[in-house]
Amino acid sequence: MDCPIITKMRVIPVAGYDSMLMTLSGAHAPCFTRNLVILTDNAGHTGLGEIHGGDYTCDCLNAVRTLVEGRPVSEYRQILQTIHKLADPGAADTGNIQALDISKLKYVVKSEWAIECAMLDLLGQHLGVPMCQLLGEGRQRKEVEVLGYLFYVSDKNRTPANVMQYLDESASPDPWFRLRREEILTPERIVEEAEAVSEKYGFRNFKLKGGVLAGAEEMDALRALKKRFPDARINIDPNGAWSLAEAIALCKDMHDVITYVEDPCGPEAGYSGREIMREFKNATRFQVATNMIATDWRQFYHMVSLNACDILLADPHFWGFDGAARMSQLLNSWGLTWGIHSNNHFDVTLAAFAQVGAAAVGEPAPLDTHWIWQDGQNLLEDAPQIVNGKLQVPDGPGLGVHLNMERLLEANALYSKLPSHDRDDSTAMQYLIPNWKYNCKKPCLVR
């Protein structure tokens, strides 16, 4: 069969509504942004990809359109190689991601991975196989375990409604949809959050985004979670907010509560984040996960050399889809564990995570996904579902999903109304703590 030719590449920026989620970087804005890549070929197929939002990423994608259009789908690797060689050298030196303001993450994520996803979607449709069959060693499973991603949430009513227009779902008949827009800042409320997502999605494992309150308070929340869900795997991710000494003191006696710790500490006293994580492991005997001390292959080499990490969260928007699958093979061969880290995303990314997770070899850690916070704003006609805590992998060819153009245009219209398209978690913080500034070593509500 003649391989289809890519006839058109469209880049459509989109926005969706978010809760006032708290992280080390501050408070999520009322809206998040993403960029969608839509490829069409001369066989009548449509391929989809989703990547981080903002004008910088959108411009990067539009700049390479001529390298994609007119090329056979089968040449997707050559197309990606050409794009890689055009990478902005100034954007590569972002410094240590553990000290990186979240607004600079756009320089770490590579926009072309959305193009790779869309091309693999087209190739899978051409060959009549799911995308996971084209990755690594092919399909390993039909459903992928995911975890309940828990966040502290601030009170949106403390911000002016005419400036920070957070979505109000107080009238929703869905208990989870109502709860996710409310204030959640105590251990009791974190347990309520976990109960709600467990009831709706069947989650059996949970991750709490830390770096928000004092470490001891966050440990209390984990203890409350473990008491309520004694069989659950529970972990915490403070994004490196704690010092080494603080991380050891907080975690060393928590082996009956925490399964593993994600990025508990970062660089300090002249030592790299990889060296400090190794010391944390030595002192606590905890397994650690990361999406911060190894975000490319060179960093990965040093991470492995120091035995600084056990679980690498290889987000395909950092590593690419082929790269994420290759990473799972390597980690499995070396007795380490593969997983995925996420940011706010629509259901196109959810479908992509399902395909990559289906192709990962070994026994992956339960995958991250923010999608439960965006559930109901789907851009797809047939978003993959999370059932009994497992993401169902679509059976159709390619990504196995179909775009809803009406919803896409609505999300694009919302994007166009926003005063800024870049992520900025500091603006909403000003209404909680006047003159608040990001500090990578201080939880956001500790000033």
HELIX and SHEET records of a PDB file:
HELIX    1   1 ASP A   55  ALA A   63  1                                   9    
HELIX    2   2 ARG A   65  VAL A   68  1                                   4    
HELIX    3   3 VAL A   73  GLU A   75  5                                   3    
HELIX    4   4 TYR A   76  LYS A   85  1                                  10    
HELIX    5   5 PRO A   89  ALA A   92  1                                   4    
HELIX    6   6 ILE A   97  ALA A   99  5                                   3    
HELIX    7   7 ILE A  102  TYR A  107  5                                   6    
HELIX    8   8 GLU A  112  LEU A  127  1                                  16    
HELIX    9   9 MET A  131  LEU A  134  5                                   4    
HELIX   10  10 LYS A  156  ARG A  158  5                                   3    
HELIX   11  11 PRO A  175  LEU A  179  1                                   5    
HELIX   12  12 PRO A  187  TYR A  201  1                                  15    
HELIX   13  13 GLY A  215  ARG A  228  1                                  14    
HELIX   14  14 LEU A  244  CYS A  251  1                                   8    
HELIX   15  15 GLY A  273  THR A  284  1                                  12    
HELIX   16  16 TRP A  297  SER A  305  1                                   9    
HELIX   17  17 PRO A  316  TRP A  319  1                                   4    
HELIX   18  18 PHE A  321  SER A  333  1                                  13    
HELIX   19  19 ASP A  347  ALA A  359  1                                  13    
HELIX   20  20 TRP A  371  GLN A  374  1                                   4    
HELIX   21  21 MET A  405  LYS A  417  1                                  13    
HELIX   22  22 ALA A  428  TYR A  431  5                                   4    
SHEET    1   A 3 ILE A   6  TYR A  17  0                                        
SHEET    2   A 3 CYS A  31  ASP A  41 -1                                        
SHEET    3   A 3 THR A  46  HIS A  52 -1                                        
SHEET    1   B 2 MET A  22  THR A  23  0                                        
SHEET    2   B 2 GLY A  26  ALA A  27 -1                                        
SHEET    1   C 3 GLU A 143  GLU A 145  0                                        
SHEET    2   C 3 LYS A 390  GLN A 392 -1                                        
SHEET    3   C 3 ILE A 386  VAL A 387 -1                                        
SHEET    1   D 7 GLY A 148  LEU A 150  0                                        
SHEET    2   D 7 ASN A 205  LYS A 209  1                                        
SHEET    3   D 7 ARG A 233  ASP A 237  1                                        
SHEET    4   D 7 TYR A 260  GLU A 262  1                                        
SHEET    5   D 7 VAL A 288  THR A 290  1                                        
SHEET    6   D 7 ILE A 311  LEU A 313  1                                        
SHEET    7   D 7 THR A 337  GLY A 339  1                                        
END                                                                             
